[in-house]
Amino acid sequence: MTAARMRVVVLAALVWGAAVTALVLSSDHLEARVLWAIFGTILVLSFVGYYAAHQQAGALSPLIAGSLGALFVTWVTFVPSFIWIFLGAPYIERLRKNRYLSAMLATVTAAVVGVIANLALWFALHVLFGEVREVSAGVATFAWPAWQSINPAAIALSLAAGLALLHWRVNLVRVLLATGAVGYLLQGATS
């Protein structure tokens, strides 16, 4: 990895850590479900770290490289956040009383929730549809699914997971394990 690329990785890790820190510092207004969505995003980052290192293992075994990649991404996601929390905790009550800083924290929270919603939409489009096109409308570009490429199995599995979580209140870990297993079996059946 070049020095320039390493600087980008460190900067991205610090920026993501700062976003998580801002959410933690201003999270007294967020529901537990939103916080779980944030932690789910962190787990997705850990998986992406695993996958990237697994694919670019070099001299290491892919399993070792992937595990180190996941560990590294998890480390740089959490450590900056906790450093900022421990350094800022003594001052947070004074900061909350400052009207301008409190408004800034609320703005950062809204921005981060927007980023998470955008990421969720991107994943949903790419999981539920086999083909997604980029469509330009003036200065904006957005993803638009090719409706004929819809994945009925993914939609059924998503709806079943949503019902299990929201209607029947099944434990999140159980739903993740069950949908992961069914998805794996469906993927094997279609390959």
C-alpha positions as CSV (number, residue, x, y, z in Angstrom):
1,M,0.0,0.0,0.0
2,T,1.4,3.4,-1.0
3,A,1.9,6.2,1.6
4,A,-0.8,8.3,-0.1
5,R,-3.3,5.4,0.0
6,M,-2.4,4.8,3.7
7,R,-3.1,8.5,4.5
8,V,-6.5,8.2,2.8
9,V,-7.3,5.1,4.8
10,V,-6.3,6.7,8.1
11,L,-8.2,9.9,7.2
12,A,-11.3,7.9,6.3
13,A,-11.1,5.9,9.5
14,L,-10.8,9.1,11.6
15,V,-13.7,10.7,9.8
16,W,-15.9,7.7,10.3
17,G,-14.9,7.6,13.9
18,A,-15.8,11.2,14.3
19,A,-19.2,10.6,12.8
20,V,-19.9,7.7,15.3
21,T,-18.6,10.0,18.1
22,A,-21.0,12.8,17.1
23,L,-23.9,10.3,17.1
24,V,-22.9,9.0,20.5
25,L,-22.6,12.5,21.9
26,S,-26.0,13.6,20.6
27,S,-27.8,10.2,20.8
28,D,-30.2,11.0,23.6
29,H,-32.9,11.9,21.1
30,L,-32.4,8.8,18.9
31,E,-34.4,5.6,19.3
32,A,-32.6,2.3,20.0
33,R,-33.5,1.1,16.5
34,V,-31.6,3.9,14.9
35,L,-28.6,3.1,17.1
36,W,-28.8,-0.6,16.1
37,A,-28.8,0.5,12.4
38,I,-25.6,2.5,13.1
39,F,-24.0,-0.5,14.7
40,G,-25.2,-2.7,11.8
41,T,-23.4,-0.3,9.5
42,I,-20.2,-0.7,11.5
43,L,-20.6,-4.5,11.1
44,V,-21.0,-4.0,7.4
45,L,-17.8,-2.0,7.4
46,S,-16.0,-4.8,9.2
47,F,-17.3,-7.3,6.6
48,V,-16.1,-5.0,3.8
49,G,-12.6,-4.9,5.5
50,Y,-12.7,-8.7,5.6
51,Y,-13.7,-9.0,2.0
52,A,-11.2,-6.5,0.6
53,A,-8.3,-8.1,2.5
54,H,-9.5,-11.6,1.5
55,Q,-9.5,-10.6,-2.1
56,Q,-6.0,-8.9,-1.9
57,A,-4.3,-11.4,0.4
58,G,-0.9,-11.2,-1.1
59,A,1.5,-13.6,0.6
60,L,-1.0,-14.4,3.4
61,S,-3.7,-17.0,3.4
62,P,-7.0,-15.3,2.4
63,L,-8.6,-16.3,5.7
64,I,-5.7,-14.7,7.7
65,A,-5.7,-11.6,5.5
66,G,-9.5,-11.3,5.7
67,S,-9.5,-11.7,9.5
68,L,-6.7,-9.0,9.8
69,G,-8.7,-6.7,7.5
70,A,-11.9,-7.1,9.5
71,L,-9.9,-6.5,12.7
72,F,-8.2,-3.4,11.3
73,V,-11.4,-1.9,10.1
74,T,-13.2,-2.6,13.3
75,W,-10.3,-1.1,15.3
76,V,-10.2,2.1,13.3
77,T,-14.0,2.4,13.4
78,F,-14.2,2.2,17.2
79,V,-10.9,3.6,18.6
80,P,-11.2,7.2,17.3
81,S,-14.8,7.3,18.6
82,F,-13.8,6.1,22.1
83,I,-10.8,8.5,22.2
84,W,-13.1,11.4,21.4
85,I,-15.7,10.2,23.9
86,F,-13.2,9.8,26.7
87,L,-11.6,13.2,26.0
88,G,-14.9,15.0,25.5
89,A,-17.0,13.4,28.2
90,P,-16.0,15.8,31.0
91,Y,-17.0,18.8,28.8
92,I,-20.2,17.4,27.1
93,E,-22.7,18.9,29.6
94,R,-21.2,22.3,29.1
95,L,-21.3,21.8,25.3
96,R,-25.0,20.7,25.4
97,K,-25.9,24.0,27.2
98,N,-24.3,26.0,24.4
99,R,-27.1,26.6,22.0
100,Y,-24.9,26.9,18.9
101,L,-22.8,23.7,19.6
102,S,-26.0,21.8,20.4
103,A,-27.5,22.8,17.1
104,M,-24.3,21.7,15.3
105,L,-24.4,18.3,17.0
106,A,-28.0,18.0,15.9
107,T,-27.0,18.8,12.3
108,V,-24.2,16.3,12.3
109,T,-26.6,13.7,13.6
110,A,-29.1,14.4,10.8
111,A,-26.3,14.3,8.2
112,V,-25.1,10.9,9.5
113,V,-28.6,9.4,9.6
114,G,-29.0,10.7,6.0
115,V,-25.8,8.9,4.9
116,I,-26.9,5.7,6.6
117,A,-30.3,5.9,4.8
118,N,-28.5,6.5,1.5
119,L,-26.4,3.4,2.1
120,A,-29.4,1.3,3.1
121,L,-31.2,2.4,-0.2
122,W,-28.1,1.6,-2.2
123,F,-27.8,-1.9,-0.7
124,A,-31.6,-2.5,-1.1
125,L,-31.5,-1.6,-4.8
126,H,-28.5,-3.8,-5.5
127,V,-29.8,-6.8,-3.5
128,L,-33.4,-6.7,-4.8
129,F,-32.5,-6.0,-8.4
130,G,-30.0,-7.8,-10.6
131,E,-29.3,-4.7,-12.7
132,V,-29.2,-1.1,-11.5
133,R,-28.5,1.8,-13.9
134,E,-27.2,5.3,-13.3
135,V,-29.7,7.9,-14.5
136,S,-28.7,11.6,-14.9
137,A,-31.2,14.4,-14.2
138,G,-29.5,17.7,-14.7
139,V,-26.7,17.9,-12.1
140,A,-28.0,14.9,-10.1
141,T,-27.2,11.3,-10.8
142,F,-29.1,8.5,-9.1
143,A,-29.5,4.8,-9.3
144,W,-32.6,3.4,-11.0
145,P,-33.4,-0.4,-11.0
146,A,-34.1,-2.3,-14.2
147,W,-37.5,-3.6,-13.2
148,Q,-37.2,-6.8,-15.3
149,S,-34.2,-7.8,-13.1
150,I,-36.2,-8.0,-9.9
151,N,-35.1,-10.8,-7.5
152,P,-38.3,-12.3,-6.1
153,A,-36.4,-14.5,-3.6
154,A,-34.6,-11.5,-2.1
155,I,-37.9,-9.6,-1.8
156,A,-39.6,-12.5,-0.1
157,L,-36.7,-13.0,2.2
158,S,-36.6,-9.3,3.1
159,L,-40.3,-9.2,3.7
160,A,-40.1,-12.3,5.9
161,A,-37.2,-10.8,7.9
162,G,-39.1,-7.5,8.3
163,L,-42.2,-9.3,9.6
164,A,-40.1,-11.5,11.9
165,L,-38.4,-8.4,13.4
166,L,-41.2,-5.9,13.5
167,H,-44.4,-7.9,13.8
168,W,-43.4,-11.0,15.7
169,R,-40.5,-9.4,17.5
170,V,-38.1,-12.3,16.8
171,N,-34.5,-11.8,18.2
172,L,-32.3,-10.0,15.7
173,V,-29.5,-12.5,15.8
174,R,-31.9,-15.4,15.1
175,V,-33.4,-13.5,12.1
176,L,-29.9,-12.7,10.8
177,L,-28.8,-16.4,11.1
178,A,-32.0,-17.7,9.6
179,T,-32.0,-15.3,6.6
180,G,-28.3,-15.8,6.1
181,A,-28.8,-19.6,5.9
182,V,-31.8,-19.4,3.6
183,G,-30.0,-16.9,1.4
184,Y,-27.0,-19.1,1.2
185,L,-29.2,-22.1,0.3
186,L,-31.1,-20.1,-2.3
187,Q,-27.8,-18.9,-3.8
188,G,-26.6,-22.5,-4.0
189,A,-29.8,-23.6,-5.6
190,T,-29.7,-21.0,-8.3
191,S,-26.0,-21.4,-9.1
